[in-house]
Amino acid sequence: MLTAPDYTLLLLGVIVGLGAAFVWMFWEFEQIRLRRRRARFGAVARPPRRDSLR
C-alpha cells in the first residue's frame, strides 16, 4: 500500500511527464510549421543564381 508521500511523488512524476510531453508536442508542431514555410517561400526568397561560366 502506498503512503501519502508516495502518492505525492507519483503525482509529481505524472505532472512532469505530461508537461514534458506537451512541450515536446508543441516543439514538433513548430518545427513542422517552419519546414512548411521554408518549403513554400524558400525558393521565392532566394536571389537568382548567376552563371559562373562568364
PQR file with spaces between the fields and no chain letter, atoms N, CA, C, O and H, PARSE charges and radii, in Angstrom:
ATOM       1  N    MET     1       0.840   -1.180    0.000 -0.4000 1.5000
ATOM       2  CA   MET     1       0.000    0.000    0.000 -0.0000 2.0000
ATOM       3  C    MET     1       0.888    1.248    0.000  0.5500 1.7000
ATOM       4  O    MET     1       1.900    1.312    0.699 -0.5500 1.4000
ATOM       5  N    LEU     2       0.487    2.223   -0.791 -0.4000 1.5000
ATOM       6  CA   LEU     2       1.270    3.448   -0.899 -0.0000 2.0000
ATOM       7  C    LEU     2       0.856    4.448    0.183  0.5500 1.7000
ATOM       8  O    LEU     2      -0.307    4.523    0.582 -0.5500 1.4000
ATOM       9  H    LEU     2      -0.334    2.171   -1.359  0.4000 1.0000
ATOM      10  N    THR     3       1.833    5.200    0.635 -0.4000 1.5000
ATOM      11  CA   THR     3       1.566    6.233    1.636 -0.0000 2.0000
ATOM      12  C    THR     3       1.351    7.567    0.932  0.5500 1.7000
ATOM      13  O    THR     3       1.493    7.668   -0.287 -0.5500 1.4000
ATOM      14  H    THR     3       2.778    5.140    0.311  0.4000 1.0000
ATOM      15  N    ALA     4       1.009    8.579    1.705 -0.4000 1.5000
ATOM      16  CA   ALA     4       0.752    9.912    1.145 -0.0000 2.0000
ATOM      17  C    ALA     4       1.986   10.484    0.431  0.5500 1.7000
ATOM      18  O    ALA     4       1.839   11.035   -0.661 -0.5500 1.4000
ATOM      19  H    ALA     4       0.894    8.497    2.695  0.4000 1.0000
ATOM      20  N    PRO     5       3.210   10.375    1.006 -0.5600 1.5000
ATOM      21  CA   PRO     5       4.373   10.877    0.259  0.2800 2.0000
ATOM      22  C    PRO     5       4.617   10.117   -1.051  0.5500 1.7000
ATOM      23  O    PRO     5       5.076   10.700   -2.033 -0.5500 1.4000
ATOM      24  N    ASP     6       4.308    8.817   -1.059 -0.4000 1.5000
ATOM      25  CA   ASP     6       4.457    8.052   -2.300 -0.0000 2.0000
ATOM      26  C    ASP     6       3.490    8.537   -3.372  0.5500 1.7000
ATOM      27  O    ASP     6       3.864    8.687   -4.535 -0.5500 1.4000
ATOM      28  H    ASP     6       3.936    8.344   -0.261  0.4000 1.0000
ATOM      29  N    TYR     7       2.261    8.778   -2.980 -0.4000 1.5000
ATOM      30  CA   TYR     7       1.275    9.302   -3.922 -0.0000 2.0000
ATOM      31  C    TYR     7       1.678   10.694   -4.414  0.5500 1.7000
ATOM      32  O    TYR     7       1.464   11.030   -5.579 -0.5500 1.4000
ATOM      33  H    TYR     7       1.957    8.657   -2.035  0.4000 1.0000
ATOM      34  N    THR     8       2.252   11.489   -3.535 -0.4000 1.5000
ATOM      35  CA   THR     8       2.692   12.826   -3.933 -0.0000 2.0000
ATOM      36  C    THR     8       3.786   12.741   -4.980  0.5500 1.7000
ATOM      37  O    THR     8       3.748   13.459   -5.980 -0.5500 1.4000
ATOM      38  H    THR     8       2.425   11.215   -2.589  0.4000 1.0000
ATOM      39  N    LEU     9       4.759   11.871   -4.761 -0.4000 1.5000
ATOM      40  CA   LEU     9       5.826   11.712   -5.750 -0.0000 2.0000
ATOM      41  C    LEU     9       5.286   11.146   -7.064  0.5500 1.7000
ATOM      42  O    LEU     9       5.721   11.549   -8.143 -0.5500 1.4000
ATOM      43  H    LEU     9       4.790   11.288   -3.949  0.4000 1.0000
ATOM      44  N    LEU    10       4.355   10.230   -6.972 -0.4000 1.5000
ATOM      45  CA   LEU    10       3.737    9.683   -8.182 -0.0000 2.0000
ATOM      46  C    LEU    10       2.998   10.770   -8.954  0.5500 1.7000
ATOM      47  O    LEU    10       3.114   10.851  -10.177 -0.5500 1.4000
ATOM      48  H    LEU    10       4.001    9.903   -6.096  0.4000 1.0000
ATOM      49  N    LEU    11       2.246   11.598   -8.254 -0.4000 1.5000
ATOM      50  CA   LEU    11       1.528   12.694   -8.891 -0.0000 2.0000
ATOM      51  C    LEU    11       2.496   13.681   -9.534  0.5500 1.7000
ATOM      52  O    LEU    11       2.270   14.116  -10.663 -0.5500 1.4000
ATOM      53  H    LEU    11       2.152   11.532   -7.260  0.4000 1.0000
ATOM      54  N    LEU    12       3.565   14.039   -8.836 -0.4000 1.5000
ATOM      55  CA   LEU    12       4.544   14.952   -9.415 -0.0000 2.0000
ATOM      56  C    LEU    12       5.201   14.344  -10.647  0.5500 1.7000
ATOM      57  O    LEU    12       5.448   15.049  -11.626 -0.5500 1.4000
ATOM      58  H    LEU    12       3.748   13.686   -7.919  0.4000 1.0000
ATOM      59  N    GLY    13       5.487   13.050  -10.613 -0.4000 1.5000
ATOM      60  CA   GLY    13       6.064   12.386  -11.778 -0.0000 2.0000
ATOM      61  C    GLY    13       5.130   12.419  -12.981  0.5500 1.7000
ATOM      62  O    GLY    13       5.561   12.647  -14.111 -0.5500 1.4000
ATOM      63  H    GLY    13       5.286   12.477   -9.818  0.4000 1.0000
ATOM      64  N    VAL    14       3.844   12.187  -12.721 -0.4000 1.5000
ATOM      65  CA   VAL    14       2.858   12.235  -13.808 -0.0000 2.0000
ATOM      66  C    VAL    14       2.749   13.649  -14.366  0.5500 1.7000
ATOM      67  O    VAL    14       2.699   13.828  -15.582 -0.5500 1.4000
ATOM      68  H    VAL    14       3.494   12.002  -11.803  0.4000 1.0000
ATOM      69  N    ILE    15       2.712   14.644  -13.502 -0.4000 1.5000
ATOM      70  CA   ILE    15       2.597   16.029  -13.953 -0.0000 2.0000
ATOM      71  C    ILE    15       3.817   16.442  -14.761  0.5500 1.7000
ATOM      72  O    ILE    15       3.678   17.072  -15.809 -0.5500 1.4000
ATOM      73  H    ILE    15       2.752   14.498  -12.513  0.4000 1.0000
ATOM      74  N    VAL    16       5.006   16.097  -14.292 -0.4000 1.5000
ATOM      75  CA   VAL    16       6.235   16.450  -15.018 -0.0000 2.0000
ATOM      76  C    VAL    16       6.269   15.723  -16.363  0.5500 1.7000
ATOM      77  O    VAL    16       6.641   16.313  -17.377 -0.5500 1.4000
ATOM      78  H    VAL    16       5.120   15.585  -13.441  0.4000 1.0000
ATOM      79  N    GLY    17       5.883   14.448  -16.374 -0.4000 1.5000
ATOM      80  CA   GLY    17       5.863   13.694  -17.628 -0.0000 2.0000
ATOM      81  C    GLY    17       4.894   14.268  -18.641  0.5500 1.7000
ATOM      82  O    GLY    17       5.231   14.396  -19.818 -0.5500 1.4000
ATOM      83  H    GLY    17       5.581   13.969  -15.550  0.4000 1.0000
ATOM      84  N    LEU    18       3.701   14.615  -18.202 -0.4000 1.5000
ATOM      85  CA   LEU    18       2.725   15.219  -19.109 -0.0000 2.0000
ATOM      86  C    LEU    18       3.183   16.596  -19.597  0.5500 1.7000
ATOM      87  O    LEU    18       2.995   16.945  -20.762 -0.5500 1.4000
ATOM      88  H    LEU    18       3.427   14.511  -17.246  0.4000 1.0000
ATOM      89  N    GLY    19       3.776   17.358  -18.707 -0.4000 1.5000
ATOM      90  CA   GLY    19       4.287   18.669  -19.119 -0.0000 2.0000
ATOM      91  C    GLY    19       5.375   18.537  -20.169  0.5500 1.7000
ATOM      92  O    GLY    19       5.382   19.272  -21.157 -0.5500 1.4000
ATOM      93  H    GLY    19       3.929   17.074  -17.761  0.4000 1.0000
ATOM      94  N    ALA    20       6.299   17.599  -19.961 -0.4000 1.5000
ATOM      95  CA   ALA    20       7.358   17.383  -20.949 -0.0000 2.0000
ATOM      96  C    ALA    20       6.784   16.909  -22.277  0.5500 1.7000
ATOM      97  O    ALA    20       7.268   17.309  -23.336 -0.5500 1.4000
ATOM      98  H    ALA    20       6.293   17.002  -19.159  0.4000 1.0000
ATOM      99  N    ALA    21       5.761   16.062  -22.234 -0.4000 1.5000
ATOM     100  CA   ALA    21       5.137   15.585  -23.471 -0.0000 2.0000
ATOM     101  C    ALA    21       4.474   16.727  -24.232  0.5500 1.7000
ATOM     102  O    ALA    21       4.564   16.789  -25.458 -0.5500 1.4000
ATOM     103  H    ALA    21       5.369   15.737  -21.374  0.4000 1.0000
ATOM     104  N    PHE    22       3.811   17.627  -23.518 -0.4000 1.5000
ATOM     105  CA   PHE    22       3.181   18.764  -24.192 -0.0000 2.0000
ATOM     106  C    PHE    22       4.215   19.713  -24.781  0.5500 1.7000
ATOM     107  O    PHE    22       4.033   20.208  -25.893 -0.5500 1.4000
ATOM     108  H    PHE    22       3.738   17.577  -22.522  0.4000 1.0000
ATOM     109  N    VAL    23       5.292   19.972  -24.056 -0.4000 1.5000
ATOM     110  CA   VAL    23       6.341   20.839  -24.591 -0.0000 2.0000
ATOM     111  C    VAL    23       6.943   20.213  -25.838  0.5500 1.7000
ATOM     112  O    VAL    23       7.170   20.913  -26.824 -0.5500 1.4000
ATOM     113  H    VAL    23       5.439   19.570  -23.152  0.4000 1.0000
ATOM     114  N    TRP    24       7.204   18.923  -25.819 -0.4000 1.5000
ATOM     115  CA   TRP    24       7.759   18.229  -26.974 -0.0000 2.0000
ATOM     116  C    TRP    24       6.782   18.272  -28.155  0.5500 1.7000
ATOM     117  O    TRP    24       7.196   18.465  -29.298 -0.5500 1.4000
ATOM     118  H    TRP    24       7.019   18.354  -25.018  0.4000 1.0000
ATOM     119  N    MET    25       5.490   18.093  -27.877 -0.4000 1.5000
ATOM     120  CA   MET    25       4.490   18.115  -28.932 -0.0000 2.0000
ATOM     121  C    MET    25       4.446   19.490  -29.600  0.5500 1.7000
ATOM     122  O    MET    25       4.452   19.582  -30.828 -0.5500 1.4000
ATOM     123  H    MET    25       5.154   17.937  -26.949  0.4000 1.0000
ATOM     124  N    PHE    26       4.402   20.558  -28.800 -0.4000 1.5000
ATOM     125  CA   PHE    26       4.366   21.897  -29.384 -0.0000 2.0000
ATOM     126  C    PHE    26       5.650   22.210  -30.124  0.5500 1.7000
ATOM     127  O    PHE    26       5.612   22.899  -31.144 -0.5500 1.4000
ATOM     128  H    PHE    26       4.397   20.483  -27.803  0.4000 1.0000
ATOM     129  N    TRP    27       6.795   21.724  -29.641 -0.4000 1.5000
ATOM     130  CA   TRP    27       8.068   21.918  -30.335 -0.0000 2.0000
ATOM     131  C    TRP    27       8.016   21.257  -31.714  0.5500 1.7000
ATOM     132  O    TRP    27       8.431   21.857  -32.705 -0.5500 1.4000
ATOM     133  H    TRP    27       6.827   21.165  -28.812  0.4000 1.0000
ATOM     134  N    GLU    28       7.515   20.041  -31.778 -0.4000 1.5000
ATOM     135  CA   GLU    28       7.425   19.334  -33.060 -0.0000 2.0000
ATOM     136  C    GLU    28       6.463   20.044  -34.008  0.5500 1.7000
ATOM     137  O    GLU    28       6.750   20.157  -35.200 -0.5500 1.4000
ATOM     138  H    GLU    28       7.178   19.554  -30.973  0.4000 1.0000
ATOM     139  N    PHE    29       5.330   20.524  -33.503 -0.4000 1.5000
ATOM     140  CA   PHE    29       4.402   21.267  -34.358 -0.0000 2.0000
ATOM     141  C    PHE    29       5.066   22.513  -34.930  0.5500 1.7000
ATOM     142  O    PHE    29       4.870   22.842  -36.100 -0.5500 1.4000
ATOM     143  H    PHE    29       5.097   20.433  -32.535  0.4000 1.0000
ATOM     144  N    GLU    30       5.848   23.206  -34.113 -0.4000 1.5000
ATOM     145  CA   GLU    30       6.533   24.415  -34.574 -0.0000 2.0000
ATOM     146  C    GLU    30       7.570   24.075  -35.640  0.5500 1.7000
ATOM     147  O    GLU    30       7.705   24.800  -36.626 -0.5500 1.4000
ATOM     148  H    GLU    30       6.008   22.939  -33.162  0.4000 1.0000
ATOM     149  N    GLN    31       8.302   22.979  -35.452 -0.4000 1.5000
ATOM     150  CA   GLN    31       9.295   22.575  -36.439 -0.0000 2.0000
ATOM     151  C    GLN    31       8.633   22.215  -37.768  0.5500 1.7000
ATOM     152  O    GLN    31       9.153   22.557  -38.830 -0.5500 1.4000
ATOM     153  H    GLN    31       8.193   22.390  -34.651  0.4000 1.0000
ATOM     154  N    ILE    32       7.501   21.534  -37.717 -0.4000 1.5000
ATOM     155  CA   ILE    32       6.782   21.189  -38.944 -0.0000 2.0000
ATOM     156  C    ILE    32       6.297   22.451  -39.643  0.5500 1.7000
ATOM     157  O    ILE    32       6.388   22.566  -40.865 -0.5500 1.4000
ATOM     158  H    ILE    32       7.078   21.256  -36.855  0.4000 1.0000
ATOM     159  N    ARG    33       5.786   23.387  -38.869 -0.4000 1.5000
ATOM     160  CA   ARG    33       5.304   24.650  -39.447 -0.0000 2.0000
ATOM     161  C    ARG    33       6.427   25.418  -40.113  0.5500 1.7000
ATOM     162  O    ARG    33       6.244   25.977  -41.195 -0.5500 1.4000
ATOM     163  H    ARG    33       5.712   23.294  -37.876  0.4000 1.0000
ATOM     164  N    LEU    34       7.598   25.450  -39.474 -0.4000 1.5000
ATOM     165  CA   LEU    34       8.732   26.153  -40.061 -0.0000 2.0000
ATOM     166  C    LEU    34       9.229   25.461  -41.321  0.5500 1.7000
ATOM     167  O    LEU    34       9.603   26.130  -42.284 -0.5500 1.4000
ATOM     168  H    LEU    34       7.747   24.996  -38.595  0.4000 1.0000
ATOM     169  N    ARG    35       9.239   24.121  -41.330 -0.4000 1.5000
ATOM     170  CA   ARG    35       9.659   23.396  -42.534 -0.0000 2.0000
ATOM     171  C    ARG    35       8.727   23.673  -43.699  0.5500 1.7000
ATOM     172  O    ARG    35       9.176   23.836  -44.833 -0.5500 1.4000
ATOM     173  H    ARG    35       8.935   23.577  -40.548  0.4000 1.0000
ATOM     174  N    ARG    36       7.426   23.727  -43.424 -0.4000 1.5000
ATOM     175  CA   ARG    36       6.472   24.018  -44.499 -0.0000 2.0000
ATOM     176  C    ARG    36       6.654   25.438  -45.023  0.5500 1.7000
ATOM     177  O    ARG    36       6.575   25.675  -46.228 -0.5500 1.4000
ATOM     178  H    ARG    36       7.061   23.594  -42.502  0.4000 1.0000
ATOM     179  N    ARG    37       6.898   26.375  -44.122 -0.4000 1.5000
ATOM     180  CA   ARG    37       7.092   27.762  -44.538 -0.0000 2.0000
ATOM     181  C    ARG    37       8.338   27.888  -45.408  0.5500 1.7000
ATOM     182  O    ARG    37       8.320   28.573  -46.430 -0.5500 1.4000
ATOM     183  H    ARG    37       6.962   26.183  -43.143  0.4000 1.0000
ATOM     184  N    ARG    38       9.432   27.217  -44.997 -0.4000 1.5000
ATOM     185  CA   ARG    38      10.659   27.256  -45.802 -0.0000 2.0000
ATOM     186  C    ARG    38      10.441   26.617  -47.163  0.5500 1.7000
ATOM     187  O    ARG    38      10.941   27.120  -48.169 -0.5500 1.4000
ATOM     188  H    ARG    38       9.446   26.660  -44.167  0.4000 1.0000
ATOM     189  N    ALA    39       9.701   25.514  -47.209 -0.4000 1.5000
ATOM     190  CA   ALA    39       9.454   24.837  -48.483 -0.0000 2.0000
ATOM     191  C    ALA    39       8.592   25.701  -49.402  0.5500 1.7000
ATOM     192  O    ALA    39       8.781   25.696  -50.619 -0.5500 1.4000
ATOM     193  H    ALA    39       9.294   25.106  -46.392  0.4000 1.0000
ATOM     194  N    ARG    40       7.656   26.436  -48.828 -0.4000 1.5000
ATOM     195  CA   ARG    40       6.761   27.242  -49.642 -0.0000 2.0000
ATOM     196  C    ARG    40       7.429   28.521  -50.132  0.5500 1.7000
ATOM     197  O    ARG    40       7.297   28.882  -51.301 -0.5500 1.4000
ATOM     198  H    ARG    40       7.503   26.440  -47.839  0.4000 1.0000
ATOM     199  N    PHE    41       8.143   29.205  -49.245 -0.4000 1.5000
ATOM     200  CA   PHE    41       8.685   30.517  -49.586 -0.0000 2.0000
ATOM     201  C    PHE    41      10.195   30.507  -49.799  0.5500 1.7000
ATOM     202  O    PHE    41      10.765   31.539  -50.155 -0.5500 1.4000
ATOM     203  H    PHE    41       8.250   28.912  -48.295  0.4000 1.0000
ATOM     204  N    GLY    42      10.852   29.383  -49.595 -0.4000 1.5000
ATOM     205  CA   GLY    42      12.305   29.342  -49.705 -0.0000 2.0000
ATOM     206  C    GLY    42      12.810   29.647  -51.100  0.5500 1.7000
ATOM     207  O    GLY    42      13.782   30.387  -51.253 -0.5500 1.4000
ATOM     208  H    GLY    42      10.390   28.545  -49.306  0.4000 1.0000
ATOM     209  N    ALA    43      12.174   29.095  -52.122 -0.4000 1.5000
ATOM     210  CA   ALA    43      12.647   29.309  -53.492 -0.0000 2.0000
ATOM     211  C    ALA    43      12.370   30.740  -53.947  0.5500 1.7000
ATOM     212  O    ALA    43      13.127   31.282  -54.753 -0.5500 1.4000
ATOM     213  H    ALA    43      11.385   28.494  -51.999  0.4000 1.0000
ATOM     214  N    VAL    44      11.319   31.352  -53.454 -0.4000 1.5000
ATOM     215  CA   VAL    44      10.984   32.710  -53.858 -0.0000 2.0000
ATOM     216  C    VAL    44      11.924   33.712  -53.198  0.5500 1.7000
ATOM     217  O    VAL    44      12.262   34.727  -53.807 -0.5500 1.4000
ATOM     218  H    VAL    44      10.705   30.912  -52.799  0.4000 1.0000
ATOM     219  N    ALA    45      12.344   33.452  -51.989 -0.4000 1.5000
ATOM     220  CA   ALA    45      13.151   34.412  -51.249 -0.0000 2.0000
ATOM     221  C    ALA    45      14.611   34.424  -51.697  0.5500 1.7000
ATOM     222  O    ALA    45      15.312   35.407  -51.459 -0.5500 1.4000
ATOM     223  H    ALA    45      12.070   32.627  -51.494  0.4000 1.0000
ATOM     224  N    ARG    46      15.084   33.362  -52.337 -0.4000 1.5000
ATOM     225  CA   ARG    46      16.484   33.311  -52.753 -0.0000 2.0000
ATOM     226  C    ARG    46      16.710   34.148  -54.006  0.5500 1.7000
ATOM     227  O    ARG    46      15.852   34.172  -54.889 -0.5500 1.4000
ATOM     228  H    ARG    46      14.515   32.563  -52.531  0.4000 1.0000
ATOM     229  N    PRO    47      17.828   34.823  -54.102 -0.5600 1.5000
ATOM     230  CA   PRO    47      18.125   35.556  -55.341  0.2800 2.0000
ATOM     231  C    PRO    47      18.439   34.556  -56.456  0.5500 1.7000
ATOM     232  O    PRO    47      18.829   33.422  -56.178 -0.5500 1.4000
ATOM     233  N    PRO    48      18.272   34.967  -57.705 -0.5600 1.5000
ATOM     234  CA   PRO    48      18.553   34.055  -58.805  0.2800 2.0000
ATOM     235  C    PRO    48      20.043   33.697  -58.852  0.5500 1.7000
ATOM     236  O    PRO    48      20.898   34.516  -58.516 -0.5500 1.4000
ATOM     237  N    ARG    49      20.335   32.479  -59.267 -0.4000 1.5000
ATOM     238  CA   ARG    49      21.720   32.034  -59.366 -0.0000 2.0000
ATOM     239  C    ARG    49      22.355   32.626  -60.624  0.5500 1.7000
ATOM     240  O    ARG    49      21.720   32.708  -61.675 -0.5500 1.4000
ATOM     241  H    ARG    49      19.640   31.814  -59.540  0.4000 1.0000
ATOM     242  N    ARG    50      23.597   33.032  -60.500 -0.4000 1.5000
ATOM     243  CA   ARG    50      24.302   33.593  -61.646 -0.0000 2.0000
ATOM     244  C    ARG    50      25.108   32.500  -62.316  0.5500 1.7000
ATOM     245  O    ARG    50      25.567   31.558  -61.670 -0.5500 1.4000
ATOM     246  H    ARG    50      24.113   32.965  -59.646  0.4000 1.0000
ATOM     247  N    ASP    51      25.270   32.635  -63.585 -0.4000 1.5000
ATOM     248  CA   ASP    51      26.041   31.672  -64.346 -0.0000 2.0000
ATOM     249  C    ASP    51      27.512   31.891  -64.041  0.5500 1.7000
ATOM     250  O    ASP    51      28.002   33.015  -64.154 -0.5500 1.4000
ATOM     251  H    ASP    51      24.897   33.400  -64.110  0.4000 1.0000
ATOM     252  N    SER    52      28.215   30.857  -63.664 -0.4000 1.5000
ATOM     253  CA   SER    52      29.616   31.004  -63.270 -0.0000 2.0000
ATOM     254  C    SER    52      30.570   30.859  -64.445  0.5500 1.7000
ATOM     255  O    SER    52      31.782   30.938  -64.248 -0.5500 1.4000
ATOM     256  H    SER    52      27.818   29.944  -63.572  0.4000 1.0000
ATOM     257  N    LEU    53      30.065   30.646  -65.674 -0.4000 1.5000
ATOM     258  CA   LEU    53      30.940   30.459  -66.821 -0.0000 2.0000
ATOM     259  C    LEU    53      31.284   31.763  -67.512  0.5500 1.7000
ATOM     260  O    LEU    53      32.056   31.736  -68.471 -0.5500 1.4000
ATOM     261  H    LEU    53      29.080   30.582  -65.834  0.4000 1.0000
ATOM     262  N    ARG    54      30.773   32.875  -67.097 -0.4000 1.5000
ATOM     263  CA   ARG    54      31.075   34.162  -67.744 -0.0000 2.0000
ATOM     264  C    ARG    54      32.456   34.627  -67.486  0.5500 1.7000
ATOM     265  O    ARG    54      32.849   35.691  -67.965 -0.5500 1.4000
ATOM     266  H    ARG    54      30.145   32.897  -66.319  0.4000 1.0000
